[in-house]
């Protein structure tokens, strides 16, 4: 059973791309996205140096763009950091915060992720807050505890009105880049849990977009997007091929149509 919320599909390019290949990819996505039903929103989150390129090539199209991280700081002596306000200067709609690769390789705690979400909101950028459990955590029955604590840390620092402006992405760590997606049932179970957690923050928070991420492909997207609490996807590897990414966007449209 799908739902009435519009679908959102966001590509996460990670640290991939160069100017020339980006141009081909972005132009392909813009062209293909024209054929998608209006109730599917599409975005790509690019490496910081390519925000200007995304702005130039996606501006005026129906494809939005965003960054993959922002600093916890507004400005200052933080060499190599990129502030949310800088991302906003390039008209970015979104910034991913708390991706599991940042948590794992850069030691980002949930409190750091919460501060990043705050900085993004202050700059007028929608944070896509990633949560997810490792395989060990899932196998020990700790999934709810882990993702609940990750989400709660963010909700704790936001007002209900601010929380209503975030996007949440459930990305089981064991499914990212592994080719092994969560089953639709596994994903829906966690999404329903997260939805209840959001609803507890306030009625206006209950309907924030809840994306699933982790080895989404054209073959499994429709089944995932048909689930009651899955409002779209955060797409890694498959967002680097225009055809695959657009097929996933089209699957979101099909899921939305079933609801309608
Ligand atoms: C991601 O990096 O957010 C992701 C979901 O990657 P992949 O789709 O490649 O598993």
Boltz pocket constraint, residues with backbone or C-beta under 6 A from the ligand:
constraints:
  - pocket:
      binder: B
      contacts: [[A, 12], [A, 14], [A, 171], [A, 175], [A, 176], [A, 177], [A, 178], [A, 179], [A, 213], [A, 214], [A, 215], [A, 216], [A, 234], [A, 235], [A, 236], [A, 237], [A, 238]]
      max_distance: 6.0
